[in-house]
Amino acid sequence: MLDYNVELSGKTVLVTGAAGFIGAGLVKKLLETIKAVKIVGIDNLNDYYDVSIKEKRLDELNAYQDFRFIRGNIADRELVRSVFAEYRPSVVVNLAAQAGVRYSITNPDAYMESNITGFYNILEACRHSYDDGEAGVEHLVYASSSSVYGGNKKVPYSTEDMVDHPVSLYAATKKTNELLAHSYSKLYNIPATGLRFFTVYGPGGRPDMAYFSFTEKLREGRTIQIFNYGNCKRDFTYIDDVVEGIVRVMRKAPDRVNGEDGLPLPPYKIYNIGNNKPENLLDFVTILQEELVRANVLPADFDFEKHKELVAMQPGDVPVTYADISLLEKDFGYRPTTDLRYGLRKFAQWYKDDYMR
């Protein structure tokens, strides 16, 4: 039996980025599996990708009576303060962020606003949740990214590895999140856990992700570009596996203990959540097109060879991502298990039934 120390039943949980791919999946899982939990969700519903996808996710969540949605930006300090003051969350899961490696090259301001200022506002609100002797936030869980590993040559990536050489602004903001969380954890004894996600995919996902954009282009008869001449490898992680990992982590906050000097040690942890099985990108897109044909998204006689182009690496990208999940297994007895073909089959069927126009 795992030594969980955070009871979610009957508590209020704040989830930022609640209309996002991971956020919506997490909210739904909590509402369906945790007794009497109340979820407050924040999202600014920006137009980085098709807002109708976010709105559809919200429509599903709004059907639950214990879900309260607030449209707003976590970079708005007064909004964050007012939400904490009104709802007094016991657990905070910060998933709100501007995502995407390539977009960070052309739109850096969006990353500084959401990923830096927004996360700072969350940390400050957690800090002040203890004012006047209040119990405050029992556990802050926040999204980091496998991008923080940058150009590291050693694989699989371990949370013990140095991550001081980001190759994109997005990665730099996520590393900054980890540093900020560590300092607040040390200074104010805030139990905080960062999660480095590895290429999350599945039904209802983000259109900017490669598998989704490939699907759109192939449907339109366009050519898809496969970078690094098809030699990239990615640790693709199915959405349900990621959500399950988050829920387990939420229930076990790092312990508050004092060091030899009598001062608190930072109650702070970092975990990888990945499939622990990197897939070659060329194999990935081959399985994708097979599943798109199976779901009747593409015609049975689709000529895939005519619609792919092998090209050089692009700026900000890395040749391989590969998660060492030994710490996740040790502390939670958990590892993602979803097979890539199964995951892409679920995506292809969702695309056909719920998204294709």
Helices and strands as residue ranges (DSSP letters): E 12-16, H 21-33, E 38-43, H 51-61, E 67-71, H 77-87, E 91-94, H 101-106, H 108-111, I 112-118, H 119-128, G 131-133, E 139-145, G 146-149, H 169-188, E 192-197, E 200-201, H 210-219, E 224-226, G 227-230, E 233-234, E 237-238, H 239-250, E 268-273, E 279-280, H 281-294, G 304-307, E 308-310, H 326-332, H 340-350, I 351-355
